[in-house]
Amino acid sequence: MRSYRLAEFGAPLETVDLETPTPEGKQVLLRVKASGVCHSDIHIWEGSYDLGGGRKMQMRGIPLPLTMGHETVGEVVAVGPEAEGVKVGETRLVFPWIGCGHCSICAAGDEHLCNRPKALGVTCDGGYADHILVSDPKYLLDITGIAPDVAAPYACSGLTTYSALKKFSDFLSTDPILILGAGGLGLMALTLLKAMNAKGAVVVDIDPAKREAAVAAGAIAAIDPTAPDAVKQIMAAAGGGVRGALDLVGNTATTSLGFDALGKGGKLVIVGLFGGQANWSLPMFPIKAATVQGSFVGSLVELHELIDLVKAGKVPAVPLIHRPLKDVAATLEDLRLGRIVGRAVLTP
């Protein structure tokens, strides 16, 4: 079994050949058919998050060496003696956000928020390899009718944006929202808005090519956030202060712009982990009656909901960039430097 492993934060990935594991108990072994490349892998690779003011939050609970990759589709090649509901030869999408399985958070169905996570590609080995071991068949989703490369990004990019968009459900169908960032997550969000019968979205991004991609994906307007009148442009396109702003970047500039564009009673949902500090005037919270909420990936139930929408043909495919699995390090670097428009997927 060949894996591309992170042995030291900030160092190049190592190519390692290990013995292919044999599944035990409820475990399932899959041969990887597609593995999406996510921006959060860059933070794991670097080993820290930027907290602003020159401060860094070092990664905790990340065992090294680690095989990253949490957007994985694979073919079942072996099952443990207690595994039920899955057969050798089936192709499945892997839900990677696995919790401890014993705490009250996991019992409530929110394993992705567990304080003792066993997340594949984050705290346990993931999909940047030719095989992946999954602890239980319940984390494997049937994707019949969906190509593996199309399905893989839904495990994080799709799930993350779907869960975040649901936090605007009270007004999603009546008012356009603001989306900050037109990278892979932003384009995914635009495709999901159509499936969720949403009013639409105004998108901002500093990259002209990504703004063009957003318009092609159905954005009401695509605006340069560095323009002096960016807030006025957003409000003009949205018909006033927005009720919902989805920040898929998560830096000082985007959170400030998102908050400034909110109308009264508006909600800013922050997904991105780019880093920095917020710079808000505190009196504006009560004056605007504003809500600021973080959103971290999504639940297993939500991933099933999303895959059902995809199977029903309601979700247009996002632009994909295909790379061979062996080029994972170069692909991560391209993503870090903003060279990828859409979503990168690795295949064997």
ABEGO torsion letter per residue (X at the ends): XBBBBBABBGBBBBBBBBBBBBBBEABBBBBBABBBBBAAAAAAAAGBBBAEGGBBBBBBGBBOBBBBEABBBBBBABBBAABBGBBBGBBBBBBABBBAGABAAAAAGBAAABABBABBGAABBBABBABBBBABAAABBBABGBBAAAAAAAAAAAAAAAAAAAAAAAAAAABBBBBBEABAAAAAAAAAAAAAGBAEBBBBBABAAAAAAAAAAGBABBBBAABAAAAAAAAAAAGEBBABBBBAAGBAAAAAAAAAABBBGBBBBBABAAEEBBBBBAAAAAAAGBBBBBBBEBBAAAAAAAAAAAAAGABBBBBBBBBBAAAAAAAAAAAAAGABBEBBBBBX
